[in-house]
Every structure is written in structure tokens, then in C-alpha cells.
Amino acid sequence: MTLRPGMRAQDAEITAILSGMPGGVQTQGPWIGRRQLFIRFAAEAETATMYTVTALTRELKRLVARSAYHSLVASGHDVLGNAPFLAAVLWSAPPPPLPVMIDTDGQRPDAVPGLKSHVALLQVTTTLASTLSGGHLERVVETLSAAASIECPNALVLRVDGSESDAQILRVIEEAHRASAATSIVIHPPLGADGALEPRWATLQERAITVHGDTRVLPAMPPEEGLR
């Protein structure tokens, strides 16, 4: 791996545990439907492989050469807990250069500044129920704010099950807007029994865009269709 300005030689040997690097279709958020190469960080119970920065960079170059992708996406367990590893890898983006998306739960805002200039989209993906519990919303807001402060495009993806009130959803949208007026907010509600979105969601979107103009409501793709 070629060292870039600001990288130390030892950064090439930082390690991380990955559950795989599949190709697939993004199932949620503003890049939904994009063909991506996933860098999936592993949870404890998953079958996993340890990679150094050098080894992962080499593997990414090989995979990109074999197929066409819109972008890379770092996802899986505690992505930003591996921010130093990820930043070192992104200094050596595989040719041809691909946009990089990070899909995180938004619970490590302090890790965001270290990724400055590497990331085309920082996406915070969460369910509304978890966002409203404990200090989760505060950290989500801090993550969006941290991304905005380094001029990193950012998005908030809310998965809802229909049990939430409009007031709860609008509260989260208001907080996200205060953190980053340029964020892209995507709400993924469930489909009705007829396979269509219920009228409630059109009404909610009408209210939401008065709070934050870039708010979309659309169904997420099922994981099996997205090949995640």
C-alpha cells in the first residue's frame, strides 16, 4: 500500500474483523437501489476474518476489478468503532476511485472528524423506537452535526413500524434539521395490506417537509432483494 500524507507506516498494519465483502444492492436510504461493494464489520457471534489495512486494500482492488459498482459501503457492527482502520484503508481507495458511504447507528460522533475528506455519504440508520430510547437521539444528532461540521454529506434513515405517533417522528426530524440543515432524511414505513403505502404517510411527509425540505417517504427494499 502506498502511504499518503498524514499516514504512518504502522497504520498499514491496523486490524479489523470483517464478516465479508459481498456485492449487493443498497436496500435503504438516499442511495437505495445502488449496486455497492459492502465492507461488513463483524459482530461477536458472526463468522469472521481478521484483515490488516494492507490485506483489505489488496482485496478491495481485486474485487473492484472483477465487477462494476457504484460505490463502497462500510456497514455492519460498530463501524465507527473501527474508524482508524477505515480511515487508513480509505487513503488507498481502489482504482477506479469509488465513492464511499458509511452506514452507522450514529452512536460514535467523536469518530466522525477522523474520516474527513474520505466519505461521500455518512448515513445514520436507526429505528425510531431505538432513537427515542436513552441518549440515543442525542448521539444521533451529534453524529449528523459532526458530519456537517466537516462538510461531509450526511443522511438520516428512519425505519418505522407504524406504531409511532406523527409527533414522535416529527420531533426526530426537527432535531436532525437543527443538527444539519443539509441532511437528507429518508423515512421507511411499512407497506399496507394491499402492498401500498397508507395515506397517513403522505400526510406525514407534507408536514415533515415544512420542517425539513429534504424529507422522503418510501418503502425499503427487503434484504433478500438487496442481496445484503
C-alpha positions in Angstrom: 0.0 0.0 0.0 1.3 3.5 -0.9 1.5 5.7 2.2 -0.2 9.1 1.8 0.5 12.3 3.6 -0.5 12.0 7.3 -0.3 8.2 7.3 2.2 6.4 9.4 3.8 3.1 8.3 2.2 1.3 11.3 -1.2 2.3 10.1 -0.9 -0.2 7.3 -1.0 -3.0 10.0 -4.0 -1.9 12.0 -6.5 -4.8 12.0 -10.3 -5.2 12.0 -12.7 -8.2 12.0 -14.9 -8.5 8.9 -17.8 -10.8 8.2 -17.4 -10.4 4.5 -17.3 -8.2 1.4 -20.3 -9.1 -0.7 -21.6 -7.2 -3.7 -25.2 -6.2 -3.5 -27.9 -3.6 -3.8 -28.4 -0.9 -1.1 -31.8 -1.5 0.5 -32.3 1.8 2.3 -31.6 5.5 2.4 -30.8 8.0 -0.3 -28.6 5.6 -2.3 -31.3 2.8 -2.3 -31.0 0.7 -5.4 -27.3 1.4 -6.0 -25.0 -1.6 -6.6 -22.4 -1.5 -3.9 -19.4 -3.4 -2.5 -20.0 -3.9 1.2 -17.3 -3.9 3.8 -19.1 -5.6 6.6 -17.7 -5.3 10.1 -18.5 -8.4 12.2 -20.4 -8.8 15.5 -19.1 -11.3 18.0 -21.3 -14.2 17.0 -20.6 -13.9 13.3 -18.1 -16.0 11.3 -15.3 -13.5 10.6 -11.9 -12.9 9.2 -9.2 -10.6 10.5 -7.8 -8.1 8.0 -4.9 -5.7 8.1 -5.2 -2.4 6.2 -2.8 -3.8 3.6 -4.7 -7.0 3.1 -8.1 -5.3 2.8 -6.8 -2.8 0.4 -5.4 -5.5 -1.8 -8.7 -7.5 -1.6 -10.8 -4.4 -2.5 -8.7 -3.7 -5.5 -9.2 -7.3 -6.7 -13.0 -7.2 -6.2 -13.4 -3.9 -7.9 -11.5 -5.1 -10.9 -13.9 -8.1 -11.2 -17.2 -6.3 -11.3 -18.8 -2.8 -11.6 -20.0 -1.0 -8.5 -21.5 2.5 -7.9 -19.7 2.8 -4.5 -18.2 1.1 -1.5 -20.2 1.0 1.8 -18.8 0.3 5.2 -21.5 -1.3 7.3 -22.2 -4.0 9.9 -21.3 -4.0 13.6 -19.9 -0.8 15.2 -18.5 0.7 12.0 -17.2 3.9 13.6 -15.6 1.8 16.4 -13.2 0.9 13.6 -12.7 4.5 12.4 -8.8 4.5 12.5 -8.7 1.2 10.4 -11.3 2.6 8.0 -9.5 5.9 7.5 -6.3 4.1 6.8 -8.0 1.9 4.2 -9.7 4.9 2.6 -6.3 6.6 2.0 -5.8 3.8 -0.6 -9.2 3.7 -2.4 -9.2 1.0 -5.1 -9.0 2.1 -8.7 -11.1 3.4 -10.3 -11.9 5.6 -7.3 -15.3 4.8 -5.9 -17.5 7.0 -3.6 -17.5 5.7 -0.1 -20.6 5.5 2.1 -20.5 4.8 5.9 -23.7 3.3 7.3 -23.7 3.7 11.1 -26.1 3.7 14.0 -24.9 7.2 15.0 -23.6 6.3 18.4 -19.9 7.4 18.0 -20.0 11.0 16.9 -16.4 11.6 18.2 -15.1 9.3 15.4 -16.6 11.3 12.5 -13.9 14.1 12.2 -11.2 11.5 11.7 -12.9 10.5 8.4 -12.8 14.0 6.9 -12.4 14.1 3.1 -12.7 10.3 2.8 -16.5 9.9 2.8 -19.1 10.7 0.1 -22.1 10.0 2.4 -22.3 9.3 6.1 -25.7 7.6 6.7 -27.1 7.2 10.2 -29.6 4.3 10.1 -31.9 3.6 13.0 -35.3 2.6 14.1 -37.5 5.3 15.6 -38.0 3.2 18.7 -34.3 2.9 19.5 -33.7 6.5 18.6 -36.1 7.7 21.2 -34.6 5.5 24.0 -31.9 6.5 26.4 -29.4 9.0 25.0 -29.6 7.6 21.5 -31.2 10.6 19.8 -28.7 13.0 21.3 -25.8 10.9 19.9 -27.5 10.6 16.5 -27.9 14.4 16.4 -24.2 14.8 17.4 -23.2 12.5 14.6 -25.1 14.5 12.0 -23.7 17.7 13.4 -20.1 16.3 13.3 -20.6 15.3 9.7 -22.0 18.8 8.8 -19.1 20.5 10.6 -16.5 18.8 8.3 -18.8 19.3 5.2 -19.5 15.6 4.8 -22.8 14.8 3.1 -25.0 13.1 5.6 -28.3 11.3 5.8 -30.7 10.1 8.5 -32.6 6.9 7.7 -35.6 6.1 10.0 -37.2 2.8 9.9 -40.7 2.9 11.4 -43.3 0.2 12.0 -46.4 2.3 12.1 -46.9 2.3 15.9 -45.1 5.6 16.3 -47.0 8.9 16.5 -46.5 11.6 13.9 -45.4 13.9 16.8 -42.6 11.4 17.7 -41.4 11.2 14.1 -41.5 15.0 13.6 -39.6 15.5 16.8 -36.7 13.5 15.4 -36.9 15.3 12.1 -36.7 18.7 13.9 -33.7 17.6 15.9 -31.9 16.3 12.8 -32.7 19.6 11.0 -31.1 21.6 13.8 -28.0 19.4 13.6 -27.6 19.6 9.8 -29.9 21.6 7.6 -28.4 19.9 4.6 -29.0 16.4 5.8 -31.1 14.0 3.6 -33.9 12.4 5.7 -35.5 9.1 4.5 -38.4 7.5 6.3 -39.0 3.9 5.6 -42.6 2.9 6.7 -44.2 -0.5 6.4 -46.5 -1.3 3.5 -50.2 -1.7 4.0 -52.1 -5.0 3.5 -52.6 -4.1 -0.2 -48.8 -3.7 -0.7 -49.1 0.1 -0.9 -48.2 2.9 1.4 -51.0 4.0 3.6 -52.4 7.6 3.1 -51.0 8.5 6.6 -47.5 8.7 5.2 -48.3 11.2 2.5 -49.9 13.4 5.2 -46.8 13.0 7.4 -44.5 13.9 4.6 -46.5 17.1 3.9 -45.9 18.1 7.5 -42.3 16.9 7.6 -41.2 19.0 4.6 -42.3 22.2 6.3 -39.7 21.3 9.0 -37.0 19.8 6.7 -37.4 20.2 3.0 -35.3 17.1 2.0 -37.5 14.5 3.6 -38.6 11.4 1.6 -41.0 8.7 2.5 -40.5 5.4 0.6 -40.5 1.7 1.2 -37.2 0.0 2.0 -36.2 -3.0 -0.2 -36.4 -6.3 1.6 -32.9 -7.6 2.5 -33.3 -10.7 0.3 -33.9 -8.5 -2.7 -31.0 -6.3 -1.9 -28.6 -9.3 -1.6 -27.3 -7.9 1.7 
